[in-house]
Amino acid sequence: MNQERANFQDVFAKLAGENLLDSGWEEKTRVLIAREHNEQAWYVRVMVGFSAWLASWMLIGFVVGAAIVESEQASLILGLLLVAGAVIGRYVSDNDFITQMTLAVNLAGEALIVFAVAQISHSFETTTFSFIMLQLVLLVIYPDAVHRFLSASAVIGALSGLLYQWKAIAWVHVIVIGFAALFVYLVIVEQKFLARGQAQFIIPMKWGVLFGQLSVLMMSTVYILPEIAKNMEIFPLPWISSVGLGLLFLCLVYWLIRAEKFPLTQGNTAAVYSISVIAIAAATMAPGLIMALIILLLGFAVADRVLLGVAIGFFTVFLAAFFYGIEITLLLKSIVLIATGAVLLAGRTALKFYLTANKEMAIDG
């Protein structure tokens, strides 16, 4: 431990000597070392979290079962008190037990608030808007990564629910494209937030937006079940989302090239744009494929293996749904799949060849 402390101190001292750290670096490094030293084993944390959730829900069950909450107004007041207590408790301590207990209490409080608003207003719109506002407020003031992830996802789901309620599902494309753009922005500015010590805000926010957006986008695969697609329009005119996501993809390619994330010659740049346009045109009826490509491109740009894994996983899901939904014979589907795989492998080989050649030319030059 002493050797570890000395190594940390030496490294940070050199960084401070080069004016790369602020004046409070010594205290921050001591806190970091102490936190690492006092870190509990994962199985201990799991048991502590389970006990916190069990204790919290038993307490809440007692409150409800004892008929303490006898009216909608009482439910609302109790819900607000539980949420406020959870927020305060989360700021007071970041202990594992307190963290899990406040999360459970907070979720229970939210449920009571939403239930009370629904009973008082008898309006789906009022209840949903209240839920969205509650999530947005807690997204800012409640310092918990899990809850921020849930809040970001829940807001997107609630907005989609409103569109279905209003029978304005055609506007779902605004949600798909808008939150895809927000996700791209969050990934691009993530390092700035991390440099300011705001990892607990930006990281769960980023993943929550992505999860919510992909959940809505999964509805575009409904055409694989014709009996459902004929009875109701779940995701009408998917090409609209494809066009919007395609433009976002091209903007992302343009930004990455301009930022020299992918240094290319003029010829290779034209080839990249041409391939991008062809890919977008081929996925006109499958916007999920374009979104997967956006995630894949971001993963390469920021060297994030988790993003790459998510992109590959969802690309596989959307591609399978796309080919399953094509109304052609099984033989033709097989031929198309083989041809698509051959084209992708050929494209990878060609791209690898060009990049290697450019790298060698840059070294020789």
Secondary structure, DSSP 8 states (H G I E B T S, - for coil): -HHHHHHHHHHHHHHHHTT-S-TTHHHHHHHHHHHHHT---HHHHHHHHHHHHHHHHHHHHHHHHTT---SHHHHHHHHHHHHHHHHHHHHH---HHHHHHHHHHHHHHHHHHHHHHHHHH--HHHHHHHHHHHHHHHHHH---HHHHHHHHHHHHHHHHHHHHHTT-GGGHHHHHHHHHHHHHHHHHHHHHHHHTT-HHHHHHHHHHHHHHHHHHHGGGGGGGSHHHHTT--SS--HHHHHHHHHHHHHHHHHHHHHTTSS---HHHHHHHHHHHHHHHHHTTT-HHHHHHHHHHHHHHHHT-HHHHHHHHHHHHHHHHHHHHHS-S-HHHHHHHHHHHHHHHHHHHHHHHHHHHHHHHHHHH-
